[in-house]
Amino acid sequence: MRGDENQQEAMFSYVNLDQRVPTNHPLRAIRKMADQALAELSSHFDALYARRGRPSKPPEQLIRALLLQVLYAIRSERQLMERIKYDLLFRWFVGLGIDEQEWDATVFTKNRDRLMEGEVAQRLLGAVMEQARSQDLLSEEHFTVDGTMLEAWASRNSFVPKEAGTVVGTGARGRKCLRDTHESKTDPQARLYKKNAASEAKPSYLGHVMIENRNGLVVAACATQSSTTAEREAALAMLDEMQPRAPDRRITLGADKLYQEGKFIEGLRRRRVVPHVAEYAPSAKWPNFLTEAERNDPGFEVSQKKRKLVERVFGWGKLDSVMRKIKLHGLDRVDWFFRFLAAAHNLVRMVKLIPAQ
């Protein structure tokens, strides 16, 4: 018997949002871990907001909305607000009721800027790492570092010559480079850069990631302006940001041939880090700086095999996702968002690593 189509709208719903989300949906596990991390940041949120005045949008809801933007590769804030308006799954994850008013896109971006000033992304990454450490998912001794080019939200046509009085050479022996003579009108901190001679120079930043070698979780991340030395400088800076360890504790760092440079290798040795850096062929014109003991270290080959884990982070963030071309201007904003992406990657990875309760 054919059923009749009923066009009459129901006035009430007796099924709440939590019952509409399947119990095995992956967002349930992600929200549980995200809520635990946000609870640890509650005192920091109190310091960011004034004690008096009109209540603002809860920062926990803003961060959950940003997680959805990253996880579902939503390109703009307006599209994100539209999804939250119509999608019950999004409303449940963010923490909005069915009848609650969604935010305006402009209000959302202004409140996000306040979170950027409070270094919330770095603290969130640290809180997520502590959860992974409590589940024994982190290696405390073996790490891998690498960098990737982040295409800036600017065009090549936006680059114009700088004023003559502001040009200072930053190249070798004071040589003037393109970054010294030209800058973008839309994003002055973006630089024209290419990773290799065969590719096209694009307005970009560089994103840097350090992972542990057990499960490929990100332990440190940052973004810098594009340059030929930025990856090595960022790697040393991320090592300095890591938690202090015992004086006799030995750690290793794997990397590709770009990090095979004398000052960088010496910097690792001063930090009591064993360099597991790929070497050039003996016939190549580039020198190698590892000692015979470092070259024959029993973990060297293992570190080189683990290098592919860091490429999974870049592939997850750049393959048809928001990291492919970050829609933000300025190094501070790009750096904040890149750290937030690292925290989101860890949450997605940990859902697969932690057995379902």
C-alpha positions in Angstrom: 0.0 0.0 0.0 1.4 3.4 -1.0 1.9 5.8 1.9 0.5 9.3 1.8 2.9 12.2 1.9 2.3 14.3 5.0 3.2 17.9 4.6 2.1 19.0 8.1 5.0 20.3 10.2 5.4 19.0 13.7 5.4 21.6 16.4 7.5 19.7 18.9 10.4 17.2 18.8 10.9 14.6 21.5 14.3 13.5 20.3 17.2 15.6 21.5 20.4 16.3 19.6 22.5 13.7 21.5 20.1 10.9 20.5 20.3 11.9 16.8 24.0 11.3 16.7 25.0 7.6 16.3 26.9 6.1 19.2 29.7 4.9 16.9 30.1 8.3 15.1 33.8 9.3 15.1 32.9 12.8 16.2 31.8 11.5 19.6 35.3 10.3 20.5 36.8 13.6 19.1 34.5 15.7 21.1 35.2 13.7 24.3 38.9 14.3 23.9 38.4 18.0 22.9 36.2 18.6 25.9 38.8 17.2 28.2 41.5 19.4 26.7 39.2 22.5 26.9 38.5 21.8 30.5 42.2 22.1 31.3 42.2 25.5 29.5 39.3 26.9 31.5 41.5 29.0 33.8 43.3 30.4 30.8 40.0 31.4 29.2 39.1 33.2 32.4 42.2 35.4 32.1 41.3 36.3 28.4 37.9 37.7 29.2 36.9 40.6 31.4 35.0 39.9 34.7 32.3 42.4 33.9 30.2 43.3 30.9 28.0 41.4 28.4 28.7 37.7 28.1 30.6 36.8 25.0 30.4 33.7 22.9 31.8 30.7 24.9 35.4 30.0 23.8 34.8 26.3 24.0 32.1 26.6 21.4 34.3 28.7 19.1 37.1 26.1 19.3 34.7 23.2 18.5 33.4 25.2 15.5 37.0 25.7 14.3 37.6 22.0 14.7 34.7 21.3 12.4 36.0 23.7 9.9 39.3 21.8 9.8 37.8 18.3 9.9 35.3 19.0 7.1 37.6 21.2 5.0 35.2 24.2 5.1 36.8 27.0 3.2 35.2 30.1 4.7 33.6 31.2 7.9 30.3 32.0 6.2 30.0 28.4 4.9 30.8 27.2 8.4 28.0 29.3 9.9 25.6 28.0 7.3 26.5 24.4 8.1 26.0 25.1 11.8 22.6 26.7 11.0 21.2 23.7 9.1 23.3 20.6 10.3 22.2 19.0 13.5 25.4 17.1 13.8 27.4 20.4 13.7 25.1 21.9 16.3 25.5 19.0 18.6 29.3 19.0 18.3 29.6 22.8 18.9 27.1 22.7 21.8 24.3 24.8 20.4 20.7 23.8 20.9 18.2 23.3 18.1 16.5 26.7 18.8 19.7 28.7 19.6 20.8 31.4 17.2 23.9 30.7 15.2 26.7 33.3 15.1 27.2 35.9 12.4 30.4 35.2 10.4 31.9 38.6 11.4 31.2 38.0 15.1 32.8 34.6 14.8 36.1 36.0 13.2 36.4 38.7 15.8 36.1 36.3 18.7 38.6 34.0 16.9 41.1 36.8 16.9 40.8 37.0 20.7 41.8 33.4 20.9 44.7 34.0 18.6 46.0 36.7 21.0 45.8 34.2 23.9 47.9 31.5 22.3 45.1 29.0 22.7 46.3 26.9 19.8 49.6 26.1 21.4 48.0 25.4 24.7 45.4 23.1 23.1 48.1 21.2 21.3 49.9 20.7 24.7 46.7 19.5 26.4 46.0 17.0 23.6 49.6 15.8 23.9 49.1 15.1 27.6 46.2 12.9 26.8 48.3 11.0 24.3 51.0 10.7 26.9 48.6 9.3 29.5 47.6 6.6 27.0 51.3 5.7 26.3 51.0 6.8 22.7 54.1 9.0 22.6 57.7 8.2 22.0 59.9 10.3 24.3 63.2 9.5 22.6 62.8 9.4 18.8 61.4 12.2 16.6 61.2 13.4 13.0 61.1 16.9 11.6 60.1 18.3 8.3 58.6 21.4 6.6 56.1 22.1 3.9 55.2 25.2 1.9 51.9 26.9 2.8 50.4 28.9 -0.1 49.5 32.3 1.2 46.2 34.1 0.5 47.8 36.5 -2.0 48.5 36.7 -5.7 51.8 37.0 -7.5 50.4 40.2 -9.1 50.1 41.8 -5.7 53.9 42.1 -5.3 55.2 45.6 -5.9 58.6 47.2 -5.3 59.3 48.5 -1.8 60.3 52.1 -1.2 63.9 52.8 -1.9 64.8 53.8 1.7 63.5 50.6 3.2 65.5 48.1 1.1 68.1 46.2 3.1 70.0 43.2 1.8 69.4 40.0 3.8 71.1 37.5 1.4 74.6 36.1 1.6 77.2 38.9 2.1 74.5 41.5 2.1 73.1 40.6 -1.3 69.6 42.0 -2.0 67.0 39.2 -2.6 63.6 39.5 -4.0 62.1 39.5 -0.5 64.2 42.7 0.1 63.0 44.6 -2.9 59.4 43.5 -3.3 56.4 42.8 -1.0 52.7 41.9 -1.4 50.1 44.6 -1.1 47.6 42.2 0.4 49.9 40.2 2.7 53.3 42.0 3.2 54.8 39.1 5.3 54.2 36.5 2.5 57.2 35.8 0.3 57.7 34.4 -3.2 59.3 31.0 -2.6 59.7 27.6 -4.3 60.8 24.3 -2.7 62.8 23.2 -5.8 64.1 24.6 -9.0 61.5 22.9 -11.1 58.5 24.4 -9.3 56.9 27.8 -9.6 57.6 30.5 -7.0 54.4 31.3 -5.1 53.4 33.7 -2.3 53.8 31.4 0.7 54.8 30.7 4.3 56.5 27.5 5.6 54.9 25.2 8.1 57.1 23.0 10.3 56.2 19.9 12.2 58.0 17.6 14.6 56.4 14.2 15.3 57.3 11.3 17.5 58.1 8.1 15.7 55.9 5.7 17.5 52.5 6.7 16.1 53.2 9.9 14.1 51.6 12.3 16.6 52.7 16.0 16.3 54.6 17.1 19.4 55.5 20.6 18.1 54.5 22.8 15.2 55.0 26.4 13.9 54.9 28.5 10.8 57.5 31.0 9.6 58.3 33.2 6.7 59.6 31.4 3.6 63.4 31.2 3.3 66.1 28.6 2.5 67.2 28.4 6.2 63.8 28.6 7.9 63.3 24.8 8.2 66.6 24.3 10.0 66.0 27.3 12.3 62.5 26.2 13.1 63.6 22.7 13.9 66.1 24.0 16.6 63.4 26.4 17.9 60.9 23.5 18.3 63.5 21.4 20.1 64.0 24.3 22.6 60.2 24.5 23.1 59.9 20.8 24.1 59.7 19.8 27.7 63.1 19.7 29.5 64.6 16.3 29.9 67.2 14.7 32.1 70.8 15.6 31.3 71.7 12.0 30.4 68.6 11.4 28.3 69.4 10.6 24.7 67.0 11.5 21.9 67.3 11.2 18.1 66.0 13.4 15.3 65.3 12.1 11.8 65.3 14.5 8.8 65.8 14.6 5.1 68.9 16.0 3.2 67.7 19.6 3.4 68.8 19.5 7.1 72.3 18.2 6.2 74.1 21.4 7.1 77.0 22.0 9.4 75.5 24.6 11.7 72.3 22.6 12.1 74.1 19.4 12.9 76.3 21.2 15.5 73.2 22.7 17.0 71.7 19.3 17.5 74.8 18.1 19.2 74.8 21.0 21.6 71.2 20.1 22.6 72.2 16.4 23.2 70.3 15.2 20.1 71.7 12.5 17.9 71.3 13.6 14.3 69.7 10.9 12.0 69.8 13.2 9.0 69.8 11.7 5.5 73.2 12.1 3.6 74.1 13.0 0.1 75.8 10.5 -2.1 79.6 10.4 -1.8 80.0 11.7 -5.3 77.6 14.7 -4.8 79.0 18.2 -4.6 77.3 18.8 -1.2 79.3 17.7 1.9 78.0 15.5 4.7 78.6 16.5 8.4 77.8 13.3 10.4 80.5 11.5 12.2 81.2 7.8 11.7 79.5 7.0 15.0 76.4 8.9 14.1 76.3 7.4 10.7 76.5 3.8 12.1 74.1 4.4 14.9 71.7 1.4 15.2 68.6 3.6 15.1 69.7 5.6 12.0 68.0 3.3 9.5 64.8 3.0 11.6 64.6 6.8 11.8 64.9 7.1 8.0 62.0 4.6 7.6 59.9 6.6 10.0 60.3 9.8 8.0 57.2 9.0 5.9 55.0 9.5 9.0 55.5 13.2 8.9 54.3 13.3 5.2 51.0 11.9 6.4 50.4 15.0 8.5 51.0 17.2 5.5 48.9 15.0 3.2 46.0 15.1 5.7 46.1 18.9 6.0 46.9 19.8 2.4 45.0 17.3 0.2 41.8 19.2 -0.6 41.8 20.8 2.9 42.2 24.2 4.5 46.0 23.9 4.8 46.3 23.8 1.0 45.9 27.6 0.9 45.4 29.2 4.3 42.8 32.0 4.1 44.5 34.3 6.6 46.9 37.2 6.3 50.0 37.8 8.5 52.5 35.4 10.0 50.9 35.5 13.5 47.6 34.3 12.2 49.1 31.7 9.9 51.3 30.4 12.8 48.3 30.2 15.2 46.1 28.3 12.7 48.9 25.9 11.7 49.3 24.9 15.4 45.6 24.5 15.6 45.7 22.2 12.6 48.4 20.1 14.3 46.1 19.7 17.4 43.2 18.6 15.1 45.4 16.1 13.4 46.3 14.5 16.7 42.7 14.2 17.7 41.8 12.4 14.5 44.8 10.1 14.9 44.1 9.4 18.5 40.6 8.2 17.7 42.1 5.4 15.7 44.8 4.6 18.3 42.7 4.6 21.5 40.4 1.5 21.8 36.7 2.4 22.0 35.5 2.4 25.6 
